[in-house]
Amino acid sequence: MTDTDYDGTIDWDDYWDDADDQERGEASPAAHHAGGVLADFVAETGADSVADVGCGAGAATFAVAEAHPEVSVVGYDAAPPVLAENRERAREAGVNNARFEEATLPAFDPDRQFDVVFSYFTLQYVRDVERALRNLYAAVEPGGALLFNYLNEAGREYCLESAEDPEANADRAFVFDPEQYTDRFEALLDGDSVLSEARIEATLGVEPRDAFEVVERPDVQWAWHHAPLVYVPKPDEEATA
């Protein structure tokens, strides 16, 4: 994505305008287990505020808001159609601690900081991924953490194979339709959004850590080899003063 359009991926406004139930599921991998992981991470860290950046249909946003009604949760997404639906869902369900705002990575400059900034299966769509990481990390309250997953070189190789031959990885397929990989994952296939522990540390100045050191690993595996889930703590200013 750029600040003004979707560069290196599909047009998400059109996608959400026309998406059926299957397509909504494909665009919401957080529904598989990330919502539970995020809710557990909030419980373990005692976070009072959470930003879910690239929230899509809000699977993780609603999961943590409903599990922790005392926590303030903001879901951010680039596509106004899905944000409108999320707001209506929150209103109808009486979920009063969640709200939804528009933001398009790599730009991210909310009017506040959060104890946890969460981004799941979103950074692979962003060409200027280092700028996105810096902006996400800037939105973390000192003492908090940036929690996210990313596609590494193994993930890129997997997607390159599937883009060339949609049946190549049929026995271990992503939830995403392989027929869409060329358009959906253009930034990844070009190598722009590929991340590694070393690149993350070089960008943020802090070593990423395995999220499953904090929370229990779910029973159902979801792309852990090629899409690691990590967190980057932000030092407490008082502790470093």
ChimeraX attribute file (.defattr): number of C-alpha atoms within 10 A of each C-alpha:
attribute: neighborCount
match mode: 1-to-1
recipient: residues
	/A:1	24
	/A:2	14
	/A:3	13
	/A:4	10
	/A:5	14
	/A:6	18
	/A:7	16
	/A:8	23
	/A:9	21
	/A:10	19
	/A:11	16
	/A:12	21
	/A:13	14
	/A:14	11
	/A:15	16
	/A:16	20
	/A:17	12
	/A:18	12
	/A:19	15
	/A:20	11
	/A:21	9
	/A:22	12
	/A:23	15
	/A:24	16
	/A:25	17
	/A:26	16
	/A:27	22
	/A:28	22
	/A:29	21
	/A:30	25
	/A:31	16
	/A:32	16
	/A:33	18
	/A:34	26
	/A:35	22
	/A:36	20
	/A:37	22
	/A:38	25
	/A:39	22
	/A:40	18
	/A:41	20
	/A:42	21
	/A:43	15
	/A:44	11
	/A:45	15
	/A:46	13
	/A:47	20
	/A:48	16
	/A:49	21
	/A:50	28
	/A:51	28
	/A:52	26
	/A:53	29
	/A:54	23
	/A:55	30
	/A:56	27
	/A:57	25
	/A:58	29
	/A:59	22
	/A:60	28
	/A:61	29
	/A:62	25
	/A:63	19
	/A:64	28
	/A:65	24
	/A:66	19
	/A:67	15
	/A:68	18
	/A:69	13
	/A:70	13
	/A:71	18
	/A:72	19
	/A:73	26
	/A:74	23
	/A:75	28
	/A:76	26
	/A:77	24
	/A:78	24
	/A:79	22
	/A:80	18
	/A:81	18
	/A:82	24
	/A:83	23
	/A:84	13
	/A:85	15
	/A:86	23
	/A:87	18
	/A:88	12
	/A:89	15
	/A:90	18
	/A:91	13
	/A:92	9
	/A:93	10
	/A:94	11
	/A:95	15
	/A:96	14
	/A:97	18
	/A:98	24
	/A:99	20
	/A:100	24
	/A:101	17
	/A:102	16
	/A:103	19
	/A:104	21
	/A:105	29
	/A:106	22
	/A:107	18
	/A:108	21
	/A:109	14
	/A:110	16
	/A:111	6
	/A:112	10
	/A:113	19
	/A:114	25
	/A:115	24
	/A:116	31
	/A:117	26
	/A:118	26
	/A:119	25
	/A:120	24
	/A:121	20
	/A:122	19
	/A:123	27
	/A:124	30
	/A:125	25
	/A:126	26
	/A:127	25
	/A:128	19
	/A:129	23
	/A:130	20
	/A:131	17
	/A:132	19
	/A:133	21
	/A:134	16
	/A:135	18
	/A:136	25
	/A:137	25
	/A:138	20
	/A:139	22
	/A:140	25
	/A:141	21
	/A:142	18
	/A:143	17
	/A:144	26
	/A:145	24
	/A:146	25
	/A:147	25
	/A:148	26
	/A:149	23
	/A:150	24
	/A:151	27
	/A:152	21
	/A:153	18
	/A:154	13
	/A:155	22
	/A:156	23
	/A:157	16
	/A:158	19
	/A:159	25
	/A:160	20
	/A:161	16
	/A:162	22
	/A:163	21
	/A:164	13
	/A:165	13
	/A:166	17
	/A:167	13
	/A:168	16
	/A:169	14
	/A:170	11
	/A:171	7
	/A:172	9
	/A:173	16
	/A:174	16
	/A:175	15
	/A:176	16
	/A:177	16
	/A:178	21
	/A:179	14
	/A:180	15
	/A:181	21
	/A:182	19
	/A:183	14
	/A:184	20
	/A:185	22
	/A:186	24
	/A:187	24
	/A:188	28
	/A:189	23
	/A:190	13
	/A:191	16
	/A:192	17
	/A:193	24
	/A:194	23
	/A:195	23
	/A:196	15
	/A:197	16
	/A:198	12
	/A:199	14
	/A:200	19
	/A:201	13
	/A:202	12
	/A:203	15
	/A:204	18
	/A:205	12
	/A:206	15
	/A:207	16
	/A:208	21
	/A:209	16
	/A:210	13
	/A:211	20
	/A:212	14
	/A:213	10
	/A:214	14
	/A:215	18
	/A:216	12
	/A:217	12
	/A:218	13
	/A:219	7
	/A:220	8
	/A:221	10
	/A:222	18
	/A:223	15
	/A:224	12
	/A:225	12
	/A:226	17
	/A:227	22
	/A:228	21
	/A:229	24
	/A:230	20
	/A:231	23
	/A:232	24
	/A:233	21
	/A:234	20
	/A:235	14
	/A:236	12
	/A:237	10
	/A:238	8
	/A:239	8
	/A:240	6
	/A:241	5
